[in-house]
Amino acid sequence: MTDLLIYRTNDPQGGLRWLARMDDKVYALPDFQLSRWLAGSVGRVAEAVRELKQAGLVATPVGVETLSADNGTVMLPPIEADQEVWAAGVTYERSREARQEESADGGDVYARVYSAERPELFFKSSGWRVVGQGAHVGIRGDSSWNVPEPELTFVINPAMQVVGFTIGNDMSSRSIEGENPLYLPQAKVYTGSCALGPAIWLVPSEKIPQTTIRLQIERGGAVVFDQSVHTSRIKRALRELTEYLGRANSFPYGAFLMTGTGIVPPPEFTLEAGDVVSITIEPIGTLRNTVMVV
Protein backbone atom coordinates (compact mmCIF):
# COMPACT_ATOMS: atom_id res chain seq x y z
CA MET A 1 0.00 0.00 0.00
CA THR A 2 0.91 3.64 -0.37
CA ASP A 3 2.08 6.13 2.25
CA LEU A 4 -0.43 7.06 4.94
CA LEU A 5 -0.60 10.64 6.23
CA ILE A 6 -2.94 11.75 9.01
CA TYR A 7 -4.01 15.34 9.67
CA ARG A 8 -5.81 17.08 12.53
CA THR A 9 -8.19 19.73 11.25
CA ASN A 10 -11.05 22.04 12.11
CA ASP A 11 -13.34 22.81 9.20
CA PRO A 12 -16.83 24.29 8.76
CA GLN A 13 -18.35 21.00 7.58
CA GLY A 14 -16.81 18.40 9.86
CA GLY A 15 -15.62 20.41 12.84
CA LEU A 16 -12.64 19.13 14.81
CA ARG A 17 -11.51 15.80 13.35
CA TRP A 18 -8.66 13.67 12.11
CA LEU A 19 -8.35 12.96 8.40
CA ALA A 20 -6.21 10.41 6.59
CA ARG A 21 -4.69 10.61 3.11
CA MET A 22 -3.46 7.91 0.78
CA ASP A 23 -2.41 9.29 -2.60
CA ASP A 24 -5.32 11.49 -3.76
CA LYS A 25 -7.88 9.93 -1.44
CA VAL A 26 -8.79 11.67 1.81
CA TYR A 27 -11.14 10.10 4.33
CA ALA A 28 -12.33 10.87 7.84
CA LEU A 29 -11.18 8.90 10.88
CA PRO A 30 -14.35 8.89 13.02
CA ASP A 31 -13.78 8.93 16.79
CA PHE A 32 -10.00 8.80 16.24
CA GLN A 33 -7.85 9.84 19.19
CA LEU A 34 -4.09 9.89 18.75
CA SER A 35 -3.41 9.03 22.40
CA ARG A 36 -5.67 5.99 22.23
CA TRP A 37 -4.26 4.88 18.87
CA LEU A 38 -0.66 5.19 20.09
CA ALA A 39 -1.46 3.10 23.16
CA GLY A 40 -3.13 0.50 20.94
CA SER A 41 -0.09 0.33 18.66
CA VAL A 42 2.25 -0.98 21.37
CA GLY A 43 3.83 -4.22 20.18
CA ARG A 44 1.83 -4.13 16.94
CA VAL A 45 2.77 -0.92 15.16
CA ALA A 46 2.77 -2.28 11.61
CA GLU A 47 -0.59 -3.96 12.18
CA ALA A 48 -2.12 -0.79 13.64
CA VAL A 49 -0.99 1.24 10.61
CA ARG A 50 -2.25 -1.45 8.26
CA GLU A 51 -5.68 -1.34 9.94
CA LEU A 52 -5.95 2.41 9.28
CA LYS A 53 -5.03 1.84 5.65
CA GLN A 54 -7.61 -0.92 5.29
CA ALA A 55 -10.25 1.39 6.76
CA GLY A 56 -9.38 3.91 4.08
CA LEU A 57 -9.93 1.41 1.28
CA VAL A 58 -13.62 1.07 2.19
CA ALA A 59 -14.26 4.61 3.47
CA THR A 60 -16.19 7.24 1.56
CA PRO A 61 -13.73 9.94 0.47
CA VAL A 62 -14.32 13.45 1.81
CA GLY A 63 -12.31 15.10 -0.97
CA VAL A 64 -8.76 16.36 -1.17
CA GLU A 65 -10.12 19.92 -1.09
CA THR A 66 -11.00 19.26 2.56
CA LEU A 67 -7.33 19.86 3.37
CA SER A 68 -7.32 23.29 1.73
CA ALA A 69 -7.49 26.54 3.67
CA ASP A 70 -9.43 27.94 0.69
CA ASN A 71 -12.39 25.91 1.93
CA GLY A 72 -12.18 27.30 5.45
CA THR A 73 -10.21 24.38 6.86
CA VAL A 74 -7.86 25.20 9.74
CA MET A 75 -4.91 22.81 9.90
CA LEU A 76 -4.20 22.05 13.53
CA PRO A 77 -0.92 20.58 14.80
CA PRO A 78 -1.07 16.75 14.60
CA ILE A 79 -0.72 16.38 18.36
CA GLU A 80 -3.10 16.25 21.32
CA ALA A 81 -2.85 17.95 24.70
CA ASP A 82 -1.69 14.72 26.38
CA GLN A 83 1.53 14.38 24.39
CA GLU A 84 4.79 16.18 25.10
CA VAL A 85 7.39 17.39 22.61
CA TRP A 86 11.06 16.81 23.44
CA ALA A 87 14.09 17.72 21.39
CA ALA A 88 17.60 16.45 20.74
CA GLY A 89 20.41 18.95 20.31
CA VAL A 90 23.79 18.98 18.57
CA THR A 91 23.00 15.94 16.43
CA TYR A 92 24.46 17.50 13.27
CA GLU A 93 27.97 18.85 12.86
CA ARG A 94 26.48 22.15 11.63
CA SER A 95 24.48 22.45 14.84
CA ARG A 96 27.62 21.99 16.90
CA GLU A 97 29.37 24.69 14.89
CA ALA A 98 26.44 27.09 15.25
CA ARG A 99 26.22 26.58 19.00
CA GLN A 100 29.93 27.34 19.28
CA GLU A 101 29.53 30.45 17.11
CA GLU A 102 26.79 31.86 19.34
CA SER A 103 28.42 31.04 22.67
CA ALA A 104 30.11 33.84 24.58
CA ASP A 105 32.65 31.38 26.03
CA GLY A 106 33.44 29.54 22.80
CA GLY A 107 30.94 26.73 23.34
CA ASP A 108 33.28 23.93 24.36
CA VAL A 109 30.33 22.24 26.09
CA TYR A 110 28.66 21.72 22.70
CA ALA A 111 31.77 20.17 21.20
CA ARG A 112 31.84 17.73 24.10
CA VAL A 113 28.16 16.75 23.87
CA TYR A 114 28.45 16.18 20.09
CA SER A 115 30.94 13.38 20.68
CA ALA A 116 29.60 12.17 24.03
CA GLU A 117 27.84 8.84 24.47
CA ARG A 118 24.77 10.50 26.03
CA PRO A 119 22.85 12.82 23.67
CA GLU A 120 21.50 16.21 24.64
CA LEU A 121 17.74 15.95 25.25
CA PHE A 122 15.47 18.69 26.52
CA PHE A 123 11.78 19.39 27.01
CA LYS A 124 10.35 21.58 24.25
CA SER A 125 6.58 21.87 24.62
CA SER A 126 3.34 20.54 26.02
CA GLY A 127 0.93 19.39 23.34
CA TRP A 128 -1.52 22.22 23.96
CA ARG A 129 1.19 24.83 23.35
CA VAL A 130 2.17 23.55 19.89
CA VAL A 131 1.11 25.53 16.81
CA GLY A 132 0.31 24.05 13.43
CA GLN A 133 0.27 24.79 9.73
CA GLY A 134 -0.49 28.44 8.97
CA ALA A 135 -0.31 29.61 12.58
CA HIS A 136 2.18 32.13 13.93
CA VAL A 137 5.52 31.09 15.39
CA GLY A 138 7.18 33.40 17.88
CA ILE A 139 10.41 35.25 18.39
CA ARG A 140 11.14 36.75 21.78
CA GLY A 141 11.01 40.51 22.16
CA ASP A 142 13.98 40.36 24.55
CA SER A 143 16.17 38.46 22.08
CA SER A 144 18.31 40.07 19.40
CA TRP A 145 19.11 36.91 17.41
CA ASN A 146 16.35 34.47 16.47
CA VAL A 147 16.26 31.55 14.04
CA PRO A 148 14.03 28.64 13.02
CA GLU A 149 15.40 25.14 13.36
CA PRO A 150 13.87 22.66 10.86
CA GLU A 151 13.78 19.14 12.25
CA LEU A 152 12.56 15.67 11.35
CA THR A 153 10.40 14.70 14.32
CA PHE A 154 9.71 11.18 15.61
CA VAL A 155 6.21 10.16 16.73
CA ILE A 156 6.60 7.64 19.54
CA ASN A 157 4.13 5.33 21.31
CA PRO A 158 4.21 4.50 25.06
CA ALA A 159 6.64 1.62 24.42
CA MET A 160 9.09 4.07 22.80
CA GLN A 161 8.45 2.57 19.37
CA VAL A 162 8.59 5.02 16.46
CA VAL A 163 5.29 4.85 14.58
CA GLY A 164 5.94 7.70 12.18
CA PHE A 165 7.36 11.13 11.53
CA THR A 166 6.31 14.75 11.21
CA ILE A 167 7.97 18.11 10.56
CA GLY A 168 9.07 20.24 13.50
CA ASN A 169 10.20 23.84 13.85
CA ASP A 170 12.25 24.35 17.01
CA MET A 171 12.20 28.16 17.17
CA SER A 172 15.25 29.35 19.08
CA SER A 173 16.84 32.47 20.56
CA ARG A 174 20.52 32.22 19.76
CA SER A 175 21.39 35.37 21.70
CA ILE A 176 19.87 34.11 24.95
CA GLU A 177 21.34 30.62 24.74
CA GLY A 178 24.69 32.01 23.62
CA GLU A 179 24.88 34.20 26.69
CA ASN A 180 24.78 31.17 28.99
CA PRO A 181 23.95 27.49 28.24
CA LEU A 182 21.85 27.41 31.42
CA TYR A 183 19.45 29.81 29.70
CA LEU A 184 18.46 27.02 27.28
CA PRO A 185 14.84 26.75 28.58
CA GLN A 186 14.30 30.49 28.02
CA ALA A 187 15.85 30.27 24.57
CA LYS A 188 13.73 27.29 23.56
CA VAL A 189 10.44 27.30 25.49
CA TYR A 190 8.08 30.24 25.07
CA THR A 191 4.83 31.15 23.29
CA GLY A 192 4.93 30.07 19.64
CA SER A 193 8.30 28.37 19.92
CA CYS A 194 7.16 24.94 18.71
CA ALA A 195 5.40 24.12 15.46
CA LEU A 196 4.48 20.69 14.09
CA GLY A 197 2.75 19.55 10.92
CA PRO A 198 1.14 19.52 8.56
CA ALA A 199 0.69 15.75 8.98
CA ILE A 200 2.05 12.61 10.59
CA TRP A 201 3.59 10.19 8.13
CA LEU A 202 2.67 6.83 9.61
CA VAL A 203 5.52 4.52 8.67
CA PRO A 204 6.88 2.15 11.34
CA SER A 205 10.65 2.30 11.31
CA GLU A 206 13.72 1.42 13.30
CA LYS A 207 15.91 3.65 11.17
CA ILE A 208 15.82 7.35 10.37
CA PRO A 209 14.25 7.72 6.91
CA GLN A 210 16.56 8.88 4.14
CA THR A 211 15.07 12.16 2.99
CA THR A 212 15.89 15.84 2.54
CA ILE A 213 14.97 18.70 4.88
CA ARG A 214 14.60 22.08 3.18
CA LEU A 215 14.28 25.43 4.96
CA GLN A 216 13.10 28.51 3.09
CA ILE A 217 12.52 31.96 4.61
CA GLU A 218 10.64 34.72 2.81
CA ARG A 219 10.64 38.40 3.71
CA GLY A 220 8.44 40.88 1.90
CA GLY A 221 7.66 38.27 -0.75
CA ALA A 222 11.33 37.58 -1.54
CA VAL A 223 13.33 34.50 -0.55
CA VAL A 224 16.12 35.57 1.84
CA PHE A 225 17.29 32.10 2.88
CA ASP A 226 17.06 28.70 1.18
CA GLN A 227 19.08 25.66 2.26
CA SER A 228 18.72 21.89 2.46
CA VAL A 229 20.30 19.03 4.40
CA HIS A 230 19.93 15.26 4.15
CA THR A 231 18.88 13.24 7.17
CA SER A 232 21.90 10.97 6.66
CA ARG A 233 23.91 13.77 8.31
CA ILE A 234 22.28 13.06 11.69
CA LYS A 235 25.01 11.66 13.93
CA ARG A 236 22.72 9.78 16.33
CA ALA A 237 20.75 6.61 15.49
CA LEU A 238 16.98 6.42 15.92
CA ARG A 239 17.13 3.78 18.65
CA GLU A 240 19.87 5.69 20.46
CA LEU A 241 17.71 8.80 20.76
CA THR A 242 14.52 7.01 21.76
CA GLU A 243 16.30 4.74 24.23
CA TYR A 244 17.83 7.69 26.07
CA LEU A 245 14.53 9.59 26.04
CA GLY A 246 12.83 6.60 27.65
CA ARG A 247 15.42 6.15 30.39
CA ALA A 248 13.86 6.83 33.80
CA ASN A 249 10.95 8.42 31.95
CA SER A 250 7.52 7.34 30.73
CA PHE A 251 5.06 8.65 28.16
CA PRO A 252 1.69 6.94 28.69
CA TYR A 253 0.10 8.99 25.89
CA GLY A 254 3.06 8.88 23.52
CA ALA A 255 5.55 11.62 22.68
CA PHE A 256 7.19 13.60 19.89
CA LEU A 257 10.97 13.91 19.59
CA MET A 258 12.64 16.53 17.42
CA THR A 259 15.96 15.22 16.13
CA GLY A 260 18.07 18.36 15.82
CA THR A 261 18.88 20.68 12.95
CA GLY A 262 21.52 20.61 10.26
CA ILE A 263 20.50 24.00 8.85
CA VAL A 264 21.38 27.19 10.70
CA PRO A 265 21.27 30.64 9.04
CA PRO A 266 24.53 32.64 9.20
CA PRO A 267 25.38 34.81 12.24
CA GLU A 268 24.33 38.00 10.48
CA PHE A 269 20.78 36.71 9.93
CA THR A 270 17.91 37.02 12.38
CA LEU A 271 14.17 36.54 11.90
CA GLU A 272 11.83 39.51 11.74
CA ALA A 273 8.10 39.83 12.33
CA GLY A 274 6.24 38.97 9.14
CA ASP A 275 8.84 36.53 7.83
CA VAL A 276 7.38 33.31 6.42
CA VAL A 277 9.20 30.11 7.40
CA SER A 278 8.65 27.02 5.24
CA ILE A 279 10.07 23.59 6.07
CA THR A 280 9.65 20.80 3.53
CA ILE A 281 10.23 17.10 4.15
CA GLU A 282 8.77 14.63 1.67
CA PRO A 283 6.43 12.83 1.73
CA ILE A 284 5.11 14.73 4.77
CA GLY A 285 4.74 18.04 2.92
CA THR A 286 5.53 21.61 3.92
CA LEU A 287 5.10 23.24 7.33
CA ARG A 288 4.57 26.97 6.76
CA ASN A 289 4.31 29.63 9.50
CA THR A 290 4.50 33.39 9.79
CA VAL A 291 6.74 34.99 12.44
CA MET A 292 5.47 37.32 15.16
CA VAL A 293 7.09 38.93 18.21
CA VAL A 294 5.87 37.54 21.54
C-alpha positions in Angstrom: 0.0 0.0 0.0 0.9 3.6 -0.4 2.1 6.1 2.2 -0.4 7.1 4.9 -0.6 10.6 6.2 -2.9 11.7 9.0 -4.0 15.3 9.7 -5.8 17.1 12.5 -8.2 19.7 11.3 -11.0 22.0 12.1 -13.3 22.8 9.2 -16.8 24.3 8.8 -18.3 21.0 7.6 -16.8 18.4 9.9 -15.6 20.4 12.8 -12.6 19.1 14.8 -11.5 15.8 13.4 -8.7 13.7 12.1 -8.3 13.0 8.4 -6.2 10.4 6.6 -4.7 10.6 3.1 -3.5 7.9 0.8 -2.4 9.3 -2.6 -5.3 11.5 -3.8 -7.9 9.9 -1.4 -8.8 11.7 1.8 -11.1 10.1 4.3 -12.3 10.9 7.8 -11.2 8.9 10.9 -14.3 8.9 13.0 -13.8 8.9 16.8 -10.0 8.8 16.2 -7.8 9.8 19.2 -4.1 9.9 18.7 -3.4 9.0 22.4 -5.7 6.0 22.2 -4.3 4.9 18.9 -0.7 5.2 20.1 -1.5 3.1 23.2 -3.1 0.5 20.9 -0.1 0.3 18.7 2.2 -1.0 21.4 3.8 -4.2 20.2 1.8 -4.1 16.9 2.8 -0.9 15.2 2.8 -2.3 11.6 -0.6 -4.0 12.2 -2.1 -0.8 13.6 -1.0 1.2 10.6 -2.2 -1.4 8.3 -5.7 -1.3 9.9 -6.0 2.4 9.3 -5.0 1.8 5.7 -7.6 -0.9 5.3 -10.2 1.4 6.8 -9.4 3.9 4.1 -9.9 1.4 1.3 -13.6 1.1 2.2 -14.3 4.6 3.5 -16.2 7.2 1.6 -13.7 9.9 0.5 -14.3 13.5 1.8 -12.3 15.1 -1.0 -8.8 16.4 -1.2 -10.1 19.9 -1.1 -11.0 19.3 2.6 -7.3 19.9 3.4 -7.3 23.3 1.7 -7.5 26.5 3.7 -9.4 27.9 0.7 -12.4 25.9 1.9 -12.2 27.3 5.4 -10.2 24.4 6.9 -7.9 25.2 9.7 -4.9 22.8 9.9 -4.2 22.1 13.5 -0.9 20.6 14.8 -1.1 16.8 14.6 -0.7 16.4 18.4 -3.1 16.3 21.3 -2.8 17.9 24.7 -1.7 14.7 26.4 1.5 14.4 24.4 4.8 16.2 25.1 7.4 17.4 22.6 11.1 16.8 23.4 14.1 17.7 21.4 17.6 16.5 20.7 20.4 19.0 20.3 23.8 19.0 18.6 23.0 15.9 16.4 24.5 17.5 13.3 28.0 18.9 12.9 26.5 22.2 11.6 24.5 22.5 14.8 27.6 22.0 16.9 29.4 24.7 14.9 26.4 27.1 15.3 26.2 26.6 19.0 29.9 27.3 19.3 29.5 30.4 17.1 26.8 31.9 19.3 28.4 31.0 22.7 30.1 33.8 24.6 32.6 31.4 26.0 33.4 29.5 22.8 30.9 26.7 23.3 33.3 23.9 24.4 30.3 22.2 26.1 28.7 21.7 22.7 31.8 20.2 21.2 31.8 17.7 24.1 28.2 16.8 23.9 28.4 16.2 20.1 30.9 13.4 20.7 29.6 12.2 24.0 27.8 8.8 24.5 24.8 10.5 26.0 22.8 12.8 23.7 21.5 16.2 24.6 17.7 15.9 25.3 15.5 18.7 26.5 11.8 19.4 27.0 10.4 21.6 24.3 6.6 21.9 24.6 3.3 20.5 26.0 0.9 19.4 23.3 -1.5 22.2 24.0 1.2 24.8 23.4 2.2 23.6 19.9 1.1 25.5 16.8 0.3 24.0 13.4 0.3 24.8 9.7 -0.5 28.4 9.0 -0.3 29.6 12.6 2.2 32.1 13.9 5.5 31.1 15.4 7.2 33.4 17.9 10.4 35.2 18.4 11.1 36.7 21.8 11.0 40.5 22.2 14.0 40.4 24.6 16.2 38.5 22.1 18.3 40.1 19.4 19.1 36.9 17.4 16.3 34.5 16.5 16.3 31.5 14.0 14.0 28.6 13.0 15.4 25.1 13.4 13.9 22.7 10.9 13.8 19.1 12.2 12.6 15.7 11.3 10.4 14.7 14.3 9.7 11.2 15.6 6.2 10.2 16.7 6.6 7.6 19.5 4.1 5.3 21.3 4.2 4.5 25.1 6.6 1.6 24.4 9.1 4.1 22.8 8.5 2.6 19.4 8.6 5.0 16.5 5.3 4.8 14.6 5.9 7.7 12.2 7.4 11.1 11.5 6.3 14.8 11.2 8.0 18.1 10.6 9.1 20.2 13.5 10.2 23.8 13.8 12.3 24.4 17.0 12.2 28.2 17.2 15.2 29.4 19.1 16.8 32.5 20.6 20.5 32.2 19.8 21.4 35.4 21.7 19.9 34.1 25.0 21.3 30.6 24.7 24.7 32.0 23.6 24.9 34.2 26.7 24.8 31.2 29.0 24.0 27.5 28.2 21.8 27.4 31.4 19.4 29.8 29.7 18.5 27.0 27.3 14.8 26.8 28.6 14.3 30.5 28.0 15.9 30.3 24.6 13.7 27.3 23.6 10.4 27.3 25.5 8.1 30.2 25.1 4.8 31.1 23.3 4.9 30.1 19.6 8.3 28.4 19.9 7.2 24.9 18.7 5.4 24.1 15.5 4.5 20.7 14.1 2.7 19.5 10.9 1.1 19.5 8.6 0.7 15.8 9.0 2.0 12.6 10.6 3.6 10.2 8.1 2.7 6.8 9.6 5.5 4.5 8.7 6.9 2.2 11.3 10.7 2.3 11.3 13.7 1.4 13.3 15.9 3.6 11.2 15.8 7.3 10.4 14.3 7.7 6.9 16.6 8.9 4.1 15.1 12.2 3.0 15.9 15.8 2.5 15.0 18.7 4.9 14.6 22.1 3.2 14.3 25.4 5.0 13.1 28.5 3.1 12.5 32.0 4.6 10.6 34.7 2.8 10.6 38.4 3.7 8.4 40.9 1.9 7.7 38.3 -0.8 11.3 37.6 -1.5 13.3 34.5 -0.5 16.1 35.6 1.8 17.3 32.1 2.9 17.1 28.7 1.2 19.1 25.7 2.3 18.7 21.9 2.5 20.3 19.0 4.4 19.9 15.3 4.1 18.9 13.2 7.2 21.9 11.0 6.7 23.9 13.8 8.3 22.3 13.1 11.7 25.0 11.7 13.9 22.7 9.8 16.3 20.8 6.6 15.5 17.0 6.4 15.9 17.1 3.8 18.6 19.9 5.7 20.5 17.7 8.8 20.8 14.5 7.0 21.8 16.3 4.7 24.2 17.8 7.7 26.1 14.5 9.6 26.0 12.8 6.6 27.6 15.4 6.2 30.4 13.9 6.8 33.8 10.9 8.4 32.0 7.5 7.3 30.7 5.1 8.7 28.2 1.7 6.9 28.7 0.1 9.0 25.9 3.1 8.9 23.5 5.5 11.6 22.7 7.2 13.6 19.9 11.0 13.9 19.6 12.6 16.5 17.4 16.0 15.2 16.1 18.1 18.4 15.8 18.9 20.7 13.0 21.5 20.6 10.3 20.5 24.0 8.9 21.4 27.2 10.7 21.3 30.6 9.0 24.5 32.6 9.2 25.4 34.8 12.2 24.3 38.0 10.5 20.8 36.7 9.9 17.9 37.0 12.4 14.2 36.5 11.9 11.8 39.5 11.7 8.1 39.8 12.3 6.2 39.0 9.1 8.8 36.5 7.8 7.4 33.3 6.4 9.2 30.1 7.4 8.7 27.0 5.2 10.1 23.6 6.1 9.6 20.8 3.5 10.2 17.1 4.2 8.8 14.6 1.7 6.4 12.8 1.7 5.1 14.7 4.8 4.7 18.0 2.9 5.5 21.6 3.9 5.1 23.2 7.3 4.6 27.0 6.8 4.3 29.6 9.5 4.5 33.4 9.8 6.7 35.0 12.4 5.5 37.3 15.2 7.1 38.9 18.2 5.9 37.5 21.5 
